[in-house]
Amino acid sequence: MKSDRLAPVEPGTVPDLVELARVVAQQRAEMDRLRERAATTVVVERAKGVVMALTGCTADAAEETLHGRAKAARRTLLEECWITSAGGRPPGPAPARPPPAPTPATRTRRPQRPWTPRHPSRARRRRRRPGPPRPRLVHVDTHQTLARCLLDHLAPELDADSVLIYARRPGGGLELVGHAGVDEGLAARWRQVPPFSGVAVLDALRSGEPCWLENFAEDSTRYLLIGEPPERWQSRVWLPLSDGDDSDLCIGVLRGRPGVFSPRDRTHLHAMIRLCAGRLRTFTAPSEAAADTHTDAVQALFAALPVPAMLLTPLSGASGDVEDFRVDAATAQAADLLGSPSGEPTGRRLREVRPDLTDLPMWQGCLDTLAGGGPYESEPFAHQETVDGVLELATYSVRVSRLEDALVVTWVRHASSDRQEQRLAELQRLGNLGWANWNLSTDEASWSAQVFTILDRDPADGPVRLVDVPALALSDDRPSLDAAVKALLREGQPFDASFRVRGGRDVRHLRLVTEVVADSHGTPVEVHGVVQDLTARRRAELALVESERAILTQHDVLQSERVLVARLQNALLPLPDKVVNLAGLRVEVAYLPAQAGIHVGGDWFSAVELPDGDALFVVGDVAGHGVDAVATMAQLRFTAKGMVSTGSSLTGALARLNTLLLHSRDAHGTATMALARYHAADRRLVWAQAGHTPPLLLRGGEATYLPRPPGMLLGAANAPYFEESEYLLEPGDRLLLYTDGLVERPPENIDVGLARLADAAITHPADGAGALGTLLAAMLEGERRDDVCVLDIRVPQDS
């Protein structure tokens, strides 16, 4: 057995992990080769003994006989030895070579029942003509390769269409470990078979006898047949690894044509299964034991390493893509860095040890390295660890290298100087600034990586000299920057200059701050500078200036509109400067515009004496502010006064005003209104409302809100419903009609404001002129958010 001598590891050095792992792999391959050679020698010597015992020939003659039979049957020597040892053929002279199989054009098939294959476009496998030698069983080392080799051998001999190899697992279920002649989709669906009754493979494994399924109609009622649809294979057989040995492997041969297996076919299949039995054992149980031995050796090697490292083997899913990695070996430091709370990671899946690993860049780095993308090295990251009982924050980076079909992962710890450089680089990146040095004596320059990024300059072009820095600026900024550089070189004056450069598709705003290091004579010998990218801040400043300019312009426009609307409102809604007498009533009016905002609202009133001597009182509130609200207010005010003056009832006037509002220019506008007609002859008050607050009546020191007759908001419906209500006034009564700005204070309920108005009216009774102002002062505290309009109607005591 050959071995490679390991070079001694000097103290203080870290061994080459990839080289050590490569030596382990070479030793593993050498052990496999020697084991294969030993197994072959045993089989050959056993077959020679069988021939010598039956014929009485010498050992050399027995070996020549075996060689002759293998050559005549076009088999390898090992295959012929297995057949001879298992009794597959009697000893004697080598049989004559069979004639070539008939071609498909001349061969006559046995009668077949109609059958439609699962894939109509796929023709039935035909008998192969003599051609290149079939795959040799001695080179088969996996179940998948064995399945393909068996199908190539059995297809021309038995019309075999597919071969499946199942293995029994500890839980009693089955797993498809090898297949040929079936597509990957079907193999994936039948890869796991639970331990149910009525499965032919399990019956064959339990009994140790072949299970022959030669009548599809009967077999489909007894067993759960593999296939989609199952009638794809009209006949099949399941052969356990060896008769009566309670094997865990079973080989299935499936044919597309119906019919029984002939005695010759059965003999052929028995010989095939005996031939495969020994070969299967060479890469099942022995290889697992060998794998355990190699894993222990690799783990022992990794346990002796002084650095965090682990060996990963990729695990593929049904689609062939890598879905996880198995940790074959890992050092104790690696287990700590993985942060696994469940203990030792060796022998487990990597995603089981660290479930969130797929979200980290290391996972993609492993996949890229495995795909041939070269070694991967991660960005440095912080890790908290315990050193001598004290928590310390260390910095590591991960390196992934490929070793044949495996991966070697190592963690590199960065020294404190490396961490300082990393922090400096992060500071420059986060602050979008970098440092630059210019040696004036040697005319050399050095820049940090961030300066190249800021200037959008390729690091391969190198830094520029200080005298050439102004050439990087735009032509408008170049003279001032050039003057600052010359003053520094001539007089040693540091400068702080802003300039612009063209980077990519846009212009970038930069700042260069310098300081000078002079010799003993005061001559500048070195310049230290900081370059900062101010593009984002400059753009924000420009955006802020533009926003302020737009706000001022808009404010001027709105202020002009307010002045215009206020003048228009004063022209359309003149306020009396003293108490007015209407139909024997004393009326005082108050209108207070909102203090919040710069728009004028749509609150309005009307108090006029009608031609018949009665009086009309109206208060209303148009939704919205500005010119549109004032225009709607004027339209409603004059229309209501005109309709009532010409004989319309209050409810009729409200209905027509609703129609007018629906068909006005602002079709979505709404308004509230309260109309009251006072009959002077009998002091009768008739009133109606459209979504408005009720009038407040004060009589004998008590405040009462008049019951509201039904009425809907104007502009809310095409066919609204309104009613009138009557009330008799008495001498000394006081009636208040008002808009909602007097009682509303968001976010409180309006009922609170109505109660507050009633209390204030009782507290501040009408004792002559100016009483309304006192009431408003008590009600309106703080800033007004809405217009307020109030009609204060009083019935004299002597009326």
BELVEN-V582260 format. One record per backbone hydrogen bond with DSSP energy under -0.5 kcal/mol. CO is the residue of the C=O (numbers start at 1). NH is the residue of the N-H. If there is no record, write none. Layout:
co->CO nh->NH
co->CO nh->NH
//
This chain:
co->8 nh->10
co->10 nh->13
co->15 nh->17
co->16 nh->20
co->17 nh->21
co->18 nh->22
co->19 nh->23
co->20 nh->24
co->21 nh->25
co->22 nh->26
co->23 nh->27
co->24 nh->28
co->25 nh->29
co->26 nh->30
co->27 nh->31
co->28 nh->32
co->29 nh->33
co->30 nh->34
co->31 nh->35
co->32 nh->36
co->33 nh->37
co->34 nh->38
co->35 nh->39
co->36 nh->40
co->37 nh->41
co->38 nh->42
co->39 nh->43
co->40 nh->44
co->41 nh->45
co->42 nh->46
co->43 nh->47
co->44 nh->48
co->45 nh->49
co->46 nh->50
co->47 nh->51
co->48 nh->52
co->49 nh->53
co->50 nh->54
co->51 nh->55
co->52 nh->56
co->58 nh->62
co->59 nh->63
co->60 nh->64
co->61 nh->65
co->62 nh->66
co->63 nh->67
co->64 nh->68
co->65 nh->69
co->66 nh->70
co->67 nh->71
co->68 nh->72
co->69 nh->73
co->70 nh->75
co->71 nh->74
co->76 nh->80
co->77 nh->81
co->78 nh->82
co->79 nh->83
co->80 nh->84
co->81 nh->85
co->82 nh->86
co->83 nh->88
co->84 nh->87
co->103 nh->106
co->103 nh->107
co->107 nh->109
co->115 nh->117
co->118 nh->120
co->119 nh->122
co->121 nh->123
co->136 nh->139
co->137 nh->140
co->142 nh->146
co->143 nh->147
co->144 nh->148
co->145 nh->149
co->146 nh->150
co->147 nh->151
co->148 nh->152
co->149 nh->153
co->150 nh->154
co->151 nh->155
co->152 nh->156
co->153 nh->157
co->154 nh->158
co->154 nh->160
co->155 nh->159
co->159 nh->256
co->162 nh->254
co->163 nh->180
co->164 nh->252
co->165 nh->177
co->165 nh->178
co->166 nh->250
co->167 nh->175
co->169 nh->172
co->173 nh->169
co->174 nh->193
co->175 nh->167
co->175 nh->177
co->178 nh->165
co->180 nh->163
co->183 nh->187
co->184 nh->188
co->185 nh->189
co->186 nh->190
co->188 nh->191
co->191 nh->176
co->193 nh->174
co->194 nh->196
co->196 nh->199
co->198 nh->200
co->198 nh->224
co->199 nh->203
co->200 nh->204
co->201 nh->205
co->202 nh->206
co->203 nh->207
co->204 nh->208
co->208 nh->244
co->210 nh->212
co->211 nh->213
co->211 nh->238
co->212 nh->214
co->213 nh->236
co->214 nh->259
co->215 nh->219
co->216 nh->220
co->218 nh->221
co->218 nh->222
co->219 nh->223
co->223 nh->225
co->229 nh->228
co->229 nh->232
co->230 nh->233
co->232 nh->234
co->235 nh->255
co->236 nh->213
co->237 nh->239
co->237 nh->253
co->238 nh->211
co->238 nh->240
co->239 nh->251
co->242 nh->245
co->248 nh->168
co->249 nh->241
co->250 nh->166
co->251 nh->239
co->252 nh->164
co->252 nh->254
co->253 nh->237
co->254 nh->161
co->254 nh->162
co->255 nh->234
co->255 nh->235
co->260 nh->262
co->262 nh->266
co->263 nh->267
co->264 nh->268
co->265 nh->269
co->266 nh->270
co->267 nh->271
co->268 nh->272
co->269 nh->273
co->270 nh->274
co->271 nh->275
co->272 nh->276
co->273 nh->277
co->274 nh->278
co->275 nh->279
co->276 nh->280
co->277 nh->281
co->278 nh->282
co->279 nh->283
co->280 nh->283
co->281 nh->284
co->281 nh->286
co->284 nh->288
co->285 nh->289
co->286 nh->290
co->287 nh->291
co->288 nh->292
co->289 nh->293
co->290 nh->294
co->291 nh->295
co->292 nh->296
co->293 nh->297
co->294 nh->298
co->295 nh->299
co->296 nh->300
co->297 nh->301
co->298 nh->302
co->299 nh->303
co->300 nh->304
co->301 nh->304
co->302 nh->305
co->308 nh->411
co->309 nh->331
co->310 nh->409
co->311 nh->328
co->311 nh->329
co->312 nh->407
co->313 nh->326
co->315 nh->323
co->315 nh->324
co->317 nh->320
co->321 nh->317
co->324 nh->315
co->325 nh->350
co->326 nh->313
co->326 nh->328
co->327 nh->347
co->329 nh->311
co->331 nh->335
co->332 nh->336
co->333 nh->337
co->334 nh->338
co->335 nh->339
co->335 nh->340
co->336 nh->339
co->339 nh->341
co->340 nh->343
co->345 nh->348
co->348 nh->327
co->349 nh->353
co->350 nh->354
co->354 nh->357
co->355 nh->358
co->356 nh->359
co->357 nh->360
co->357 nh->363
co->360 nh->363
co->360 nh->364
co->361 nh->365
co->362 nh->366
co->363 nh->367
co->364 nh->368
co->365 nh->369
co->366 nh->370
co->367 nh->371
co->368 nh->373
co->369 nh->372
co->376 nh->400
co->381 nh->396
co->383 nh->385
co->383 nh->394
co->385 nh->387
co->385 nh->392
co->387 nh->390
co->390 nh->387
co->392 nh->385
co->392 nh->394
co->394 nh->383
co->395 nh->414
co->396 nh->381
co->397 nh->412
co->398 nh->378
co->399 nh->410
co->400 nh->376
co->401 nh->408
co->403 nh->406
co->405 nh->314
co->406 nh->403
co->407 nh->312
co->407 nh->409
co->408 nh->401
co->409 nh->310
co->410 nh->399
co->411 nh->413
co->412 nh->397
co->415 nh->419
co->416 nh->420
co->417 nh->421
co->418 nh->422
co->419 nh->423
co->420 nh->424
co->421 nh->425
co->422 nh->426
co->423 nh->427
co->424 nh->428
co->425 nh->429
co->426 nh->430
co->427 nh->431
co->428 nh->432
co->428 nh->433
co->432 nh->533
co->434 nh->531
co->435 nh->448
co->436 nh->529
co->437 nh->446
co->438 nh->440
co->438 nh->527
co->439 nh->443
co->439 nh->444
co->444 nh->439
co->446 nh->437
co->448 nh->451
co->448 nh->452
co->449 nh->453
co->450 nh->454
co->451 nh->455
co->452 nh->457
co->453 nh->456
co->458 nh->461
co->459 nh->462
co->465 nh->468
co->466 nh->469
co->468 nh->471
co->469 nh->472
co->470 nh->473
co->474 nh->477
co->474 nh->478
co->475 nh->479
co->477 nh->481
co->478 nh->482
co->479 nh->483
co->480 nh->484
co->481 nh->485
co->482 nh->486
co->483 nh->487
co->484 nh->488
co->485 nh->489
co->486 nh->490
co->487 nh->491
co->487 nh->492
co->487 nh->493
co->488 nh->492
co->492 nh->494
co->495 nh->514
co->497 nh->512
co->499 nh->510
co->500 nh->474
co->501 nh->503
co->501 nh->508
co->502 nh->504
co->503 nh->506
co->506 nh->503
co->508 nh->501
co->508 nh->510
co->509 nh->534
co->510 nh->499
co->511 nh->513
co->511 nh->532
co->512 nh->497
co->513 nh->530
co->515 nh->528
co->516 nh->518
co->517 nh->525
co->517 nh->526
co->519 nh->522
co->523 nh->519
co->525 nh->440
co->525 nh->441
co->526 nh->517
co->527 nh->438
co->528 nh->515
co->529 nh->436
co->530 nh->513
co->530 nh->532
co->531 nh->434
co->532 nh->511
co->532 nh->534
co->534 nh->538
co->535 nh->539
co->536 nh->540
co->537 nh->541
co->538 nh->542
co->539 nh->543
co->540 nh->544
co->541 nh->545
co->542 nh->546
co->543 nh->547
co->544 nh->548
co->545 nh->549
co->546 nh->550
co->547 nh->551
co->548 nh->552
co->549 nh->553
co->550 nh->554
co->551 nh->555
co->552 nh->556
co->553 nh->557
co->554 nh->558
co->555 nh->559
co->556 nh->560
co->557 nh->561
co->558 nh->562
co->559 nh->563
co->560 nh->564
co->561 nh->565
co->562 nh->566
co->563 nh->567
co->564 nh->568
co->565 nh->569
co->566 nh->570
co->567 nh->571
co->568 nh->572
co->569 nh->573
co->580 nh->582
co->580 nh->587
co->582 nh->585
co->584 nh->796
co->585 nh->582
co->585 nh->587
co->586 nh->794
co->587 nh->580
co->588 nh->792
co->590 nh->790
co->592 nh->788
co->600 nh->626
co->602 nh->622
co->604 nh->620
co->606 nh->618
co->608 nh->610
co->608 nh->616
co->610 nh->613
co->614 nh->610
co->615 nh->678
co->616 nh->608
co->617 nh->676
co->618 nh->606
co->619 nh->674
co->620 nh->604
co->621 nh->672
co->622 nh->602
co->624 nh->602
co->626 nh->630
co->627 nh->631
co->628 nh->632
co->629 nh->633
co->630 nh->634
co->631 nh->635
co->632 nh->636
co->633 nh->637
co->634 nh->638
co->635 nh->639
co->636 nh->640
co->637 nh->641
co->638 nh->642
co->639 nh->643
co->640 nh->644
co->641 nh->645
co->642 nh->646
co->643 nh->648
co->644 nh->647
co->649 nh->653
co->650 nh->654
co->651 nh->655
co->652 nh->656
co->653 nh->657
co->654 nh->658
co->655 nh->659
co->656 nh->660
co->657 nh->661
co->658 nh->662
co->659 nh->663
co->661 nh->664
co->665 nh->667
co->666 nh->669
co->670 nh->623
co->671 nh->714
co->672 nh->621
co->673 nh->690
co->674 nh->619
co->675 nh->688
co->676 nh->617
co->676 nh->678
co->677 nh->679
co->677 nh->686
co->678 nh->615
co->678 nh->680
co->679 nh->683
co->679 nh->684
co->683 nh->729
co->684 nh->679
co->684 nh->686
co->685 nh->727
co->686 nh->677
co->687 nh->725
co->688 nh->675
co->690 nh->673
co->690 nh->714
co->695 nh->697
co->695 nh->706
co->696 nh->736
co->697 nh->699
co->697 nh->704
co->698 nh->734
co->699 nh->702
co->702 nh->699
co->704 nh->697
co->710 nh->723
co->713 nh->716
co->714 nh->671
co->725 nh->687
co->727 nh->685
co->727 nh->729
co->730 nh->733
co->733 nh->795
co->734 nh->698
co->735 nh->737
co->735 nh->793
co->736 nh->696
co->737 nh->791
co->739 nh->742
co->740 nh->743
co->740 nh->744
co->745 nh->748
co->749 nh->752
co->749 nh->753
co->750 nh->754
co->751 nh->755
co->752 nh->756
co->753 nh->757
co->754 nh->758
co->755 nh->759
co->756 nh->760
co->757 nh->761
co->758 nh->762
co->759 nh->763
co->760 nh->764
co->763 nh->765
co->765 nh->767
co->768 nh->771
co->770 nh->774
co->771 nh->775
co->772 nh->776
co->773 nh->777
co->774 nh->778
co->775 nh->779
co->776 nh->780
co->779 nh->781
co->784 nh->595
co->784 nh->596
co->788 nh->592
co->789 nh->739
co->790 nh->590
co->790 nh->792
co->791 nh->737
co->791 nh->793
co->792 nh->588
co->793 nh->735
co->794 nh->586
co->794 nh->796
co->795 nh->732
co->796 nh->799
//
